[in-house]
Amino acid sequence: MAVWRGYIPQLPHEKPEPNQTSIGLIVGLTGLQIEFDENPNAIVRLTEAEATLAARYAMDELNGFPAWIESLATAHPAAVKQVLCDCVEAEWEFPADRKDTHEVLANLAWRGGALTYLMQDKVISLLTAADPQNYAILRFVLSLLIRQPNPPLVSLGELAAQRTPAAGDPAVRVLWLSLWMQIDGESAVKFLRSFLEISSDPDDIFVRLCSALSGEDVERGPFIASPSYLQPACLLRFIPLVYAHVRTSEDLDHSGGAYSPTARDHAERFRSALLEQFAKSELLEATDRLRELADEPAMSQVRDWILNLLDQRLRREADFLPWTPTDLRNFAQHHEVDPKSDNELFAIAQKRIRELKCDVEESDNSLRDELPRDGKEIHLRRWLARKLNERANNRYNVPQEPEIDLQQRPDLRFLRPGLPPVSVEVKLADLGWSIADLIERLENQLVGQYLRDHQSRYGIYVIGTIGRQQHWKHPQTGQLLAFAEVIGLLSERALELVQQNPRIGNLAVIGIDFCEPKRS
């Protein structure tokens, strides 16, 4: 198929109308897909000029980047990098009032993969020189840098410390400040304390900042899994500031019915979750820091709550049981002991399911054929319960159907006498479930119903696929995501739910791919 070589597509920023699509572009992208599907080695044999042309086509794919773009970047990194640089440099100059910004940088932020690593030096170079004019472009840039496996946190932290005080636009200042809080919370809080003294509207800054850190805003900024500001020493200084400027006496009243959440609503929920996050910290110093926080004058309105959290924490520490000789023998033989808390039961449950995932996806004697190719969720649920019970080793029990009422209880539960259960929701993603559906089941069913109604603080969301669906459409961007990317998106949402909801101990999202591995 040589049809794609006869047309030179315009890059997204070169088009007179952003949504314009030409017949030549459609035919060319189709030709490339057919050629690379029929002969994967064709990518390696492309000339640099042809690789550049193919990269230009890739920038115009409607749903993110085409599947072959990373192979093209591996075989012809210079050509792909040059085209990406042209696009990034052009989008960097988008005016501040431009609304249509979901182009190449947006794709890199959501689904950059290896391309992000290819562009990292270029993006950091541009960012070091100056911020882009457009707020959305800055948000995409920071997000794509943070989402890498090894993000340049030191460089970004230094830039955040420079750009936060220099920013004139309040939205840009808060974006940089929220990143700084996640990378170096103590330095950011120290700046906040001094900046608030000269700010004309310190309450507005805190509402914006707390909304950004909550992760609830539609236009979410860069998000780090273990943010620096959650360290006890930082929370001791940060929480009083939050309560001083997001005052409980001014909380919004939504008792009248439905409403659309605002930044203030996000900030209120974030404020409430902070104390619980503090109390749940696994660091030993958190106990002493909580005592100090209870004595802070700014926290007098919630002092009783803090003392209650401190009391619960002390009880948990006192209830910790030392290992018995039997525990030592069990650990030496099986690398685990009988669970003595729901947290330990959750850890064993995760371990068992991840072992099954490995045995399905990576074992030479794979278990993938045990699930029918036309299987339904009930088959996955029964298979999972059977395998988990086979490997229980007397540490838990997973009730079989019809022992549980699936209308009222989780799909599966890990049970241990004397301990709250660990709830498990099971879904086959390729049975017509959209990403929005899967997120809804995570939020409303696993968290909203099962973890509330069954005294359970820990939940596991198991998502399977048997290959009947290859891609799922992102609910906001419309990009097509592979199964692994769907699991990543759900994992991010689970982490946000844990941070927002102090009642949740922890959540895990585990994907099990029953498809035959692709032959290279």
Secondary structure as a PSIPRED ss2 file (coil, helix, strand):
# PSIPRED VFORMAT (PSIPRED V4.0)

   1 M C   1.000  0.000  0.000
   2 A C   1.000  0.000  0.000
   3 V H   0.000  1.000  0.000
   4 W H   0.000  1.000  0.000
   5 R H   0.000  1.000  0.000
   6 G H   0.000  1.000  0.000
   7 Y C   1.000  0.000  0.000
   8 I C   1.000  0.000  0.000
   9 P C   1.000  0.000  0.000
  10 Q C   1.000  0.000  0.000
  11 L C   1.000  0.000  0.000
  12 P H   0.000  1.000  0.000
  13 H H   0.000  1.000  0.000
  14 E H   0.000  1.000  0.000
  15 K C   1.000  0.000  0.000
  16 P C   1.000  0.000  0.000
  17 E C   1.000  0.000  0.000
  18 P C   1.000  0.000  0.000
  19 N C   1.000  0.000  0.000
  20 Q C   1.000  0.000  0.000
  21 T C   1.000  0.000  0.000
  22 S C   1.000  0.000  0.000
  23 I H   0.000  1.000  0.000
  24 G H   0.000  1.000  0.000
  25 L H   0.000  1.000  0.000
  26 I H   0.000  1.000  0.000
  27 V H   0.000  1.000  0.000
  28 G H   0.000  1.000  0.000
  29 L H   0.000  1.000  0.000
  30 T H   0.000  1.000  0.000
  31 G H   0.000  1.000  0.000
  32 L H   0.000  1.000  0.000
  33 Q H   0.000  1.000  0.000
  34 I H   0.000  1.000  0.000
  35 E H   0.000  1.000  0.000
  36 F H   0.000  1.000  0.000
  37 D H   0.000  1.000  0.000
  38 E H   0.000  1.000  0.000
  39 N C   1.000  0.000  0.000
  40 P H   0.000  1.000  0.000
  41 N H   0.000  1.000  0.000
  42 A H   0.000  1.000  0.000
  43 I C   1.000  0.000  0.000
  44 V C   1.000  0.000  0.000
  45 R C   1.000  0.000  0.000
  46 L C   1.000  0.000  0.000
  47 T C   1.000  0.000  0.000
  48 E H   0.000  1.000  0.000
  49 A H   0.000  1.000  0.000
  50 E H   0.000  1.000  0.000
  51 A H   0.000  1.000  0.000
  52 T H   0.000  1.000  0.000
  53 L H   0.000  1.000  0.000
  54 A H   0.000  1.000  0.000
  55 A H   0.000  1.000  0.000
  56 R H   0.000  1.000  0.000
  57 Y H   0.000  1.000  0.000
  58 A H   0.000  1.000  0.000
  59 M H   0.000  1.000  0.000
  60 D C   1.000  0.000  0.000
  61 E C   1.000  0.000  0.000
  62 L C   1.000  0.000  0.000
  63 N C   1.000  0.000  0.000
  64 G C   1.000  0.000  0.000
  65 F C   1.000  0.000  0.000
  66 P C   1.000  0.000  0.000
  67 A C   1.000  0.000  0.000
  68 W C   1.000  0.000  0.000
  69 I H   0.000  1.000  0.000
  70 E H   0.000  1.000  0.000
  71 S H   0.000  1.000  0.000
  72 L H   0.000  1.000  0.000
  73 A H   0.000  1.000  0.000
  74 T H   0.000  1.000  0.000
  75 A H   0.000  1.000  0.000
  76 H C   1.000  0.000  0.000
  77 P H   0.000  1.000  0.000
  78 A H   0.000  1.000  0.000
  79 A H   0.000  1.000  0.000
  80 V H   0.000  1.000  0.000
  81 K H   0.000  1.000  0.000
  82 Q H   0.000  1.000  0.000
  83 V H   0.000  1.000  0.000
  84 L H   0.000  1.000  0.000
  85 C H   0.000  1.000  0.000
  86 D H   0.000  1.000  0.000
  87 C H   0.000  1.000  0.000
  88 V H   0.000  1.000  0.000
  89 E H   0.000  1.000  0.000
  90 A H   0.000  1.000  0.000
  91 E H   0.000  1.000  0.000
  92 W H   0.000  1.000  0.000
  93 E C   1.000  0.000  0.000
  94 F C   1.000  0.000  0.000
  95 P C   1.000  0.000  0.000
  96 A C   1.000  0.000  0.000
  97 D C   1.000  0.000  0.000
  98 R C   1.000  0.000  0.000
  99 K C   1.000  0.000  0.000
 100 D C   1.000  0.000  0.000
 101 T C   1.000  0.000  0.000
 102 H C   1.000  0.000  0.000
 103 E C   1.000  0.000  0.000
 104 V H   0.000  1.000  0.000
 105 L H   0.000  1.000  0.000
 106 A H   0.000  1.000  0.000
 107 N H   0.000  1.000  0.000
 108 L H   0.000  1.000  0.000
 109 A H   0.000  1.000  0.000
 110 W H   0.000  1.000  0.000
 111 R H   0.000  1.000  0.000
 112 G C   1.000  0.000  0.000
 113 G C   1.000  0.000  0.000
 114 A H   0.000  1.000  0.000
 115 L H   0.000  1.000  0.000
 116 T H   0.000  1.000  0.000
 117 Y H   0.000  1.000  0.000
 118 L H   0.000  1.000  0.000
 119 M H   0.000  1.000  0.000
 120 Q H   0.000  1.000  0.000
 121 D H   0.000  1.000  0.000
 122 K H   0.000  1.000  0.000
 123 V H   0.000  1.000  0.000
 124 I H   0.000  1.000  0.000
 125 S H   0.000  1.000  0.000
 126 L H   0.000  1.000  0.000
 127 L H   0.000  1.000  0.000
 128 T H   0.000  1.000  0.000
 129 A H   0.000  1.000  0.000
 130 A C   1.000  0.000  0.000
 131 D C   1.000  0.000  0.000
 132 P C   1.000  0.000  0.000
 133 Q C   1.000  0.000  0.000
 134 N C   1.000  0.000  0.000
 135 Y H   0.000  1.000  0.000
 136 A H   0.000  1.000  0.000
 137 I H   0.000  1.000  0.000
 138 L H   0.000  1.000  0.000
 139 R H   0.000  1.000  0.000
 140 F H   0.000  1.000  0.000
 141 V H   0.000  1.000  0.000
 142 L H   0.000  1.000  0.000
 143 S H   0.000  1.000  0.000
 144 L H   0.000  1.000  0.000
 145 L H   0.000  1.000  0.000
 146 I H   0.000  1.000  0.000
 147 R C   1.000  0.000  0.000
 148 Q C   1.000  0.000  0.000
 149 P C   1.000  0.000  0.000
 150 N C   1.000  0.000  0.000
 151 P C   1.000  0.000  0.000
 152 P C   1.000  0.000  0.000
 153 L H   0.000  1.000  0.000
 154 V H   0.000  1.000  0.000
 155 S H   0.000  1.000  0.000
 156 L H   0.000  1.000  0.000
 157 G H   0.000  1.000  0.000
 158 E H   0.000  1.000  0.000
 159 L H   0.000  1.000  0.000
 160 A H   0.000  1.000  0.000
 161 A H   0.000  1.000  0.000
 162 Q H   0.000  1.000  0.000
 163 R H   0.000  1.000  0.000
 164 T H   0.000  1.000  0.000
 165 P H   0.000  1.000  0.000
 166 A H   0.000  1.000  0.000
 167 A C   1.000  0.000  0.000
 168 G C   1.000  0.000  0.000
 169 D C   1.000  0.000  0.000
 170 P H   0.000  1.000  0.000
 171 A H   0.000  1.000  0.000
 172 V H   0.000  1.000  0.000
 173 R H   0.000  1.000  0.000
 174 V H   0.000  1.000  0.000
 175 L H   0.000  1.000  0.000
 176 W H   0.000  1.000  0.000
 177 L H   0.000  1.000  0.000
 178 S H   0.000  1.000  0.000
 179 L H   0.000  1.000  0.000
 180 W H   0.000  1.000  0.000
 181 M H   0.000  1.000  0.000
 182 Q H   0.000  1.000  0.000
 183 I H   0.000  1.000  0.000
 184 D C   1.000  0.000  0.000
 185 G H   0.000  1.000  0.000
 186 E H   0.000  1.000  0.000
 187 S H   0.000  1.000  0.000
 188 A H   0.000  1.000  0.000
 189 V H   0.000  1.000  0.000
 190 K H   0.000  1.000  0.000
 191 F H   0.000  1.000  0.000
 192 L H   0.000  1.000  0.000
 193 R H   0.000  1.000  0.000
 194 S H   0.000  1.000  0.000
 195 F H   0.000  1.000  0.000
 196 L H   0.000  1.000  0.000
 197 E H   0.000  1.000  0.000
 198 I H   0.000  1.000  0.000
 199 S C   1.000  0.000  0.000
 200 S C   1.000  0.000  0.000
 201 D C   1.000  0.000  0.000
 202 P H   0.000  1.000  0.000
 203 D H   0.000  1.000  0.000
 204 D H   0.000  1.000  0.000
 205 I H   0.000  1.000  0.000
 206 F H   0.000  1.000  0.000
 207 V H   0.000  1.000  0.000
 208 R H   0.000  1.000  0.000
 209 L H   0.000  1.000  0.000
 210 C H   0.000  1.000  0.000
 211 S H   0.000  1.000  0.000
 212 A H   0.000  1.000  0.000
 213 L H   0.000  1.000  0.000
 214 S H   0.000  1.000  0.000
 215 G C   1.000  0.000  0.000
 216 E C   1.000  0.000  0.000
 217 D C   1.000  0.000  0.000
 218 V C   1.000  0.000  0.000
 219 E C   1.000  0.000  0.000
 220 R C   1.000  0.000  0.000
 221 G C   1.000  0.000  0.000
 222 P C   1.000  0.000  0.000
 223 F C   1.000  0.000  0.000
 224 I C   1.000  0.000  0.000
 225 A C   1.000  0.000  0.000
 226 S C   1.000  0.000  0.000
 227 P C   1.000  0.000  0.000
 228 S H   0.000  1.000  0.000
 229 Y H   0.000  1.000  0.000
 230 L H   0.000  1.000  0.000
 231 Q C   1.000  0.000  0.000
 232 P H   0.000  1.000  0.000
 233 A H   0.000  1.000  0.000
 234 C H   0.000  1.000  0.000
 235 L H   0.000  1.000  0.000
 236 L H   0.000  1.000  0.000
 237 R H   0.000  1.000  0.000
 238 F H   0.000  1.000  0.000
 239 I H   0.000  1.000  0.000
 240 P H   0.000  1.000  0.000
 241 L H   0.000  1.000  0.000
 242 V H   0.000  1.000  0.000
 243 Y H   0.000  1.000  0.000
 244 A H   0.000  1.000  0.000
 245 H H   0.000  1.000  0.000
 246 V C   1.000  0.000  0.000
 247 R C   1.000  0.000  0.000
 248 T H   0.000  1.000  0.000
 249 S H   0.000  1.000  0.000
 250 E H   0.000  1.000  0.000
 251 D C   1.000  0.000  0.000
 252 L C   1.000  0.000  0.000
 253 D C   1.000  0.000  0.000
 254 H C   1.000  0.000  0.000
 255 S C   1.000  0.000  0.000
 256 G C   1.000  0.000  0.000
 257 G C   1.000  0.000  0.000
 258 A C   1.000  0.000  0.000
 259 Y C   1.000  0.000  0.000
 260 S C   1.000  0.000  0.000
 261 P C   1.000  0.000  0.000
 262 T C   1.000  0.000  0.000
 263 A H   0.000  1.000  0.000
 264 R H   0.000  1.000  0.000
 265 D H   0.000  1.000  0.000
 266 H H   0.000  1.000  0.000
 267 A H   0.000  1.000  0.000
 268 E H   0.000  1.000  0.000
 269 R H   0.000  1.000  0.000
 270 F H   0.000  1.000  0.000
 271 R H   0.000  1.000  0.000
 272 S H   0.000  1.000  0.000
 273 A H   0.000  1.000  0.000
 274 L H   0.000  1.000  0.000
 275 L H   0.000  1.000  0.000
 276 E H   0.000  1.000  0.000
 277 Q H   0.000  1.000  0.000
 278 F H   0.000  1.000  0.000
 279 A H   0.000  1.000  0.000
 280 K H   0.000  1.000  0.000
 281 S C   1.000  0.000  0.000
 282 E C   1.000  0.000  0.000
 283 L C   1.000  0.000  0.000
 284 L C   1.000  0.000  0.000
 285 E H   0.000  1.000  0.000
 286 A H   0.000  1.000  0.000
 287 T H   0.000  1.000  0.000
 288 D H   0.000  1.000  0.000
 289 R H   0.000  1.000  0.000
 290 L H   0.000  1.000  0.000
 291 R H   0.000  1.000  0.000
 292 E H   0.000  1.000  0.000
 293 L H   0.000  1.000  0.000
 294 A H   0.000  1.000  0.000
 295 D C   1.000  0.000  0.000
 296 E C   1.000  0.000  0.000
 297 P H   0.000  1.000  0.000
 298 A H   0.000  1.000  0.000
 299 M H   0.000  1.000  0.000
 300 S H   0.000  1.000  0.000
 301 Q H   0.000  1.000  0.000
 302 V H   0.000  1.000  0.000
 303 R H   0.000  1.000  0.000
 304 D H   0.000  1.000  0.000
 305 W H   0.000  1.000  0.000
 306 I H   0.000  1.000  0.000
 307 L H   0.000  1.000  0.000
 308 N H   0.000  1.000  0.000
 309 L H   0.000  1.000  0.000
 310 L H   0.000  1.000  0.000
 311 D H   0.000  1.000  0.000
 312 Q H   0.000  1.000  0.000
 313 R H   0.000  1.000  0.000
 314 L H   0.000  1.000  0.000
 315 R H   0.000  1.000  0.000
 316 R H   0.000  1.000  0.000
 317 E H   0.000  1.000  0.000
 318 A H   0.000  1.000  0.000
 319 D H   0.000  1.000  0.000
 320 F C   1.000  0.000  0.000
 321 L C   1.000  0.000  0.000
 322 P C   1.000  0.000  0.000
 323 W C   1.000  0.000  0.000
 324 T C   1.000  0.000  0.000
 325 P H   0.000  1.000  0.000
 326 T H   0.000  1.000  0.000
 327 D H   0.000  1.000  0.000
 328 L H   0.000  1.000  0.000
 329 R H   0.000  1.000  0.000
 330 N H   0.000  1.000  0.000
 331 F H   0.000  1.000  0.000
 332 A H   0.000  1.000  0.000
 333 Q H   0.000  1.000  0.000
 334 H H   0.000  1.000  0.000
 335 H C   1.000  0.000  0.000
 336 E C   1.000  0.000  0.000
 337 V C   1.000  0.000  0.000
 338 D C   1.000  0.000  0.000
 339 P C   1.000  0.000  0.000
 340 K C   1.000  0.000  0.000
 341 S C   1.000  0.000  0.000
 342 D H   0.000  1.000  0.000
 343 N H   0.000  1.000  0.000
 344 E H   0.000  1.000  0.000
 345 L H   0.000  1.000  0.000
 346 F H   0.000  1.000  0.000
 347 A H   0.000  1.000  0.000
 348 I H   0.000  1.000  0.000
 349 A H   0.000  1.000  0.000
 350 Q H   0.000  1.000  0.000
 351 K H   0.000  1.000  0.000
 352 R H   0.000  1.000  0.000
 353 I H   0.000  1.000  0.000
 354 R H   0.000  1.000  0.000
 355 E H   0.000  1.000  0.000
 356 L H   0.000  1.000  0.000
 357 K H   0.000  1.000  0.000
 358 C H   0.000  1.000  0.000
 359 D H   0.000  1.000  0.000
 360 V H   0.000  1.000  0.000
 361 E H   0.000  1.000  0.000
 362 E C   1.000  0.000  0.000
 363 S C   1.000  0.000  0.000
 364 D C   1.000  0.000  0.000
 365 N C   1.000  0.000  0.000
 366 S C   1.000  0.000  0.000
 367 L C   1.000  0.000  0.000
 368 R H   0.000  1.000  0.000
 369 D H   0.000  1.000  0.000
 370 E H   0.000  1.000  0.000
 371 L C   1.000  0.000  0.000
 372 P C   1.000  0.000  0.000
 373 R C   1.000  0.000  0.000
 374 D C   1.000  0.000  0.000
 375 G C   1.000  0.000  0.000
 376 K C   1.000  0.000  0.000
 377 E H   0.000  1.000  0.000
 378 I H   0.000  1.000  0.000
 379 H H   0.000  1.000  0.000
 380 L H   0.000  1.000  0.000
 381 R H   0.000  1.000  0.000
 382 R H   0.000  1.000  0.000
 383 W H   0.000  1.000  0.000
 384 L H   0.000  1.000  0.000
 385 A H   0.000  1.000  0.000
 386 R H   0.000  1.000  0.000
 387 K H   0.000  1.000  0.000
 388 L H   0.000  1.000  0.000
 389 N H   0.000  1.000  0.000
 390 E H   0.000  1.000  0.000
 391 R C   1.000  0.000  0.000
 392 A C   1.000  0.000  0.000
 393 N C   1.000  0.000  0.000
 394 N C   1.000  0.000  0.000
 395 R C   1.000  0.000  0.000
 396 Y C   1.000  0.000  0.000
 397 N E   0.000  0.000  1.000
 398 V C   1.000  0.000  0.000
 399 P C   1.000  0.000  0.000
 400 Q C   1.000  0.000  0.000
 401 E C   1.000  0.000  0.000
 402 P C   1.000  0.000  0.000
 403 E C   1.000  0.000  0.000
 404 I C   1.000  0.000  0.000
 405 D C   1.000  0.000  0.000
 406 L C   1.000  0.000  0.000
 407 Q C   1.000  0.000  0.000
 408 Q C   1.000  0.000  0.000
 409 R C   1.000  0.000  0.000
 410 P C   1.000  0.000  0.000
 411 D C   1.000  0.000  0.000
 412 L E   0.000  0.000  1.000
 413 R E   0.000  0.000  1.000
 414 F E   0.000  0.000  1.000
 415 L E   0.000  0.000  1.000
 416 R C   1.000  0.000  0.000
 417 P C   1.000  0.000  0.000
 418 G C   1.000  0.000  0.000
 419 L C   1.000  0.000  0.000
 420 P C   1.000  0.000  0.000
 421 P C   1.000  0.000  0.000
 422 V E   0.000  0.000  1.000
 423 S E   0.000  0.000  1.000
 424 V E   0.000  0.000  1.000
 425 E E   0.000  0.000  1.000
 426 V E   0.000  0.000  1.000
 427 K E   0.000  0.000  1.000
 428 L E   0.000  0.000  1.000
 429 A C   1.000  0.000  0.000
 430 D C   1.000  0.000  0.000
 431 L C   1.000  0.000  0.000
 432 G C   1.000  0.000  0.000
 433 W C   1.000  0.000  0.000
 434 S C   1.000  0.000  0.000
 435 I H   0.000  1.000  0.000
 436 A H   0.000  1.000  0.000
 437 D H   0.000  1.000  0.000
 438 L H   0.000  1.000  0.000
 439 I H   0.000  1.000  0.000
 440 E H   0.000  1.000  0.000
 441 R H   0.000  1.000  0.000
 442 L H   0.000  1.000  0.000
 443 E H   0.000  1.000  0.000
 444 N H   0.000  1.000  0.000
 445 Q H   0.000  1.000  0.000
 446 L H   0.000  1.000  0.000
 447 V H   0.000  1.000  0.000
 448 G H   0.000  1.000  0.000
 449 Q H   0.000  1.000  0.000
 450 Y H   0.000  1.000  0.000
 451 L H   0.000  1.000  0.000
 452 R H   0.000  1.000  0.000
 453 D H   0.000  1.000  0.000
 454 H C   1.000  0.000  0.000
 455 Q C   1.000  0.000  0.000
 456 S C   1.000  0.000  0.000
 457 R C   1.000  0.000  0.000
 458 Y E   0.000  0.000  1.000
 459 G E   0.000  0.000  1.000
 460 I E   0.000  0.000  1.000
 461 Y E   0.000  0.000  1.000
 462 V E   0.000  0.000  1.000
 463 I E   0.000  0.000  1.000
 464 G E   0.000  0.000  1.000
 465 T E   0.000  0.000  1.000
 466 I C   1.000  0.000  0.000
 467 G C   1.000  0.000  0.000
 468 R C   1.000  0.000  0.000
 469 Q C   1.000  0.000  0.000
 470 Q C   1.000  0.000  0.000
 471 H C   1.000  0.000  0.000
 472 W E   0.000  0.000  1.000
 473 K E   0.000  0.000  1.000
 474 H C   1.000  0.000  0.000
 475 P C   1.000  0.000  0.000
 476 Q C   1.000  0.000  0.000
 477 T C   1.000  0.000  0.000
 478 G C   1.000  0.000  0.000
 479 Q C   1.000  0.000  0.000
 480 L E   0.000  0.000  1.000
 481 L E   0.000  0.000  1.000
 482 A C   1.000  0.000  0.000
 483 F H   0.000  1.000  0.000
 484 A H   0.000  1.000  0.000
 485 E H   0.000  1.000  0.000
 486 V H   0.000  1.000  0.000
 487 I H   0.000  1.000  0.000
 488 G H   0.000  1.000  0.000
 489 L H   0.000  1.000  0.000
 490 L H   0.000  1.000  0.000
 491 S H   0.000  1.000  0.000
 492 E H   0.000  1.000  0.000
 493 R H   0.000  1.000  0.000
 494 A H   0.000  1.000  0.000
 495 L H   0.000  1.000  0.000
 496 E H   0.000  1.000  0.000
 497 L H   0.000  1.000  0.000
 498 V H   0.000  1.000  0.000
 499 Q H   0.000  1.000  0.000
 500 Q H   0.000  1.000  0.000
 501 N C   1.000  0.000  0.000
 502 P C   1.000  0.000  0.000
 503 R C   1.000  0.000  0.000
 504 I C   1.000  0.000  0.000
 505 G C   1.000  0.000  0.000
 506 N E   0.000  0.000  1.000
 507 L E   0.000  0.000  1.000
 508 A E   0.000  0.000  1.000
 509 V E   0.000  0.000  1.000
 510 I E   0.000  0.000  1.000
 511 G E   0.000  0.000  1.000
 512 I E   0.000  0.000  1.000
 513 D E   0.000  0.000  1.000
 514 F C   1.000  0.000  0.000
 515 C C   1.000  0.000  0.000
 516 E C   1.000  0.000  0.000
 517 P C   1.000  0.000  0.000
 518 K C   1.000  0.000  0.000
 519 R C   1.000  0.000  0.000
 520 S C   1.000  0.000  0.000
